Amino acid sequence: MPNRHHIARKGWRTAGFTLIELMVTVAVIGVLAVVAVPAMTGLVNAYRLNGAAGELQAAVQLARSEAVRRNVPVTLCGSTDGLTCSGATAWNRWIVRGRDPGTVNTIDILRDETPAGGLQVSGPAAGIVFRSSGRIDAQAAVTTCMPVSNPGDNRRAVTVMISGVSSISKSNGGGACP
């Protein structure tokens, strides 16, 4: 019959992890973290770009539909104060504005958006003006960019055709924004 010390020692040896097992586990977690963090950063950046481009496309669609509904011109433009168009190509903030039908001087702000940190948005200095038919005078584009190399396609362009229909495309800016 085994003695008491032999049983205690055998039970102690089978419970828990050895130092080598613990070191191997920590090393595996470290390697996974080194591989996963850059991929996760690129994924987050891509989601930010796609989100901003989606918000811009929604603003285009809102401006177009409000121009048709109100039967007055509606403008999507860059703004600094959220009330007027800035007349600049850098859109640190954008608004959708149009006249209230039935009044001459009342202008409604239909949407006021500011891009998330780290994003640079550029568009036409005069903005994009939708006529009451839902059309614009010339094709226009608004570009969202993030000055990073991950993801490689760090630009999203929302292109608005003369008909008022919009589309989003990706492009590689080489980690730089215009």
N, C-alpha and C positions, 0 to 999 in steps of 0.2 A: 504494500500500500504506500503510495507516495506521501511524503511529508507535507506539512502545511506551507513551508517556504517554497517548495518546488511548485505547488499549484499557484501561489500568489505571483511568483516570478513569471510563470507561463501566461497567466491572465494579463499581466502588465505588458508583456511583449506583444500581444495581439491587439491591444486596444490603442487607437491613435495612429499617427503617421510618423514615419522616420524623417529625419532631417533631409535625407536625399530625396525622398518622395515630395516633401514640401518644396524643396528647391526646384525640382523638375516642374512642378505645378506652377510656381511663380514664373519660371522661365517661359513656359508655354503661354501663360497669360500675357507676359511682356511682349512676346513675338506677335500674338494676335492684336494687341493694342497698337503696335507699331504699324501693322498692316491696315487695321481698321480705321484709325484716326484720319489719315489723308483721304481715304475713300468717303468717309462720313462728312468731312469738310466740303468736298466737291459736291456731294449730294445736297447738303444744306444750301450751298451757294446756288446750285441749279434750281432748287425749289424757290429761293428768293427771286431769282431772275424770272422764272416762269410765273410766279405770283404777281410780280410787278407788271409783266407784259399782259397778263390776264386782266389786271385792274385797268390798264390803259385800253385794252380792247373793249372792256365793259363800258368805259367812259365814252369811247367812240360810238358804240351802239346806243348808249343813252342820248348822246348829243344828236345823233341821226334821228332816232325815234321822236325825240322832243321837238325837233325842227318840223317834222311832218305833222305831229299831233297839234302843235301850237300854230302852225302855218306862218312861222317867222324864222329868220336865221338864228342858229344856235352855234356857239363857238366853244371849241376845246382848245385851251391855251395854257401856257406856263404863267404862273402868278407868283408874286412875292407876298402879297397881303391877303389873298383869298377872296378878293373882291374885284380886282381888275386884272387884265392881261398885262404881263410885264414887258412884252416886246423883245424878249431875249430868247436865244436858242437853248440855253440851259434851263430845264424845267425842274427846279428843286421842289416845286409844288405845282399841281395843275388843277384847273377848274373847268367846269362846264357851265356856261352862262348863256342866258337868252332873255329876250324881252318877254314880259308878261303880256299875253294877248289882250287887247282891249285897252291897253295903256300905252302911252308914248315914251315915258321916261323911266318906268319901273323895270329894273333888270333883276332877274332871279338867278341866284347861284344854285344850280341843280346838283352839283357834286364838287367837293373840295377834297383833294387827296394829296398826301405827302409820301414819297417813296421811303421804304425802310432804309436804315443806315447802311452806308457803303455802296448804295446804288446811285448811278449817275444817269439822268434822263435828259435827252435832247430832242428838240422838235422844231418845227418852223417858228420863226420869230413872230409871225402874224397869227399863229395858231392854225387850227383847221376849222373853217367856217362851213357849216352845213346849211344849204338853202332849204326852203320849205318843201322842196321836192325830195329831200334826203340825199341830194347829190352835192359834190364839191367841185370847185372850178378846175383843180389840177391834183394829180396824185400826190399824196403826202406820206411821210413816214415819221414815226416817233421811235427813238431807239433807247433801250434800257441797257446799261452796261455796268459790269462790276470789274474793277481793275485787279483781277486775280488770274492766275494761270490754271486754276483748278475750279471749275471745269474748263476744258479747252475752248468750248463754245461759250465765251463769256459775254456775248451780246445777243439781245433779242430785239427784233424790229417789228413794230406793228405798222403794216403798210395799209393805207386807206386808198382804195381805187376811186376813180371819178364817180362811180356809181354809189359810193358810200360803203361798199362791202370791205371788210377788213380781214387781214390774215397776219399770222405771227410766223416769223422765220428766225432761225438761229444762225450765228456766224462766229468765226474765230477771230478775236481781236488780238491774239498773241499776248494776252495778259494786260493789255493797255486799252484805255478808253479814249475816244477822240476828244 
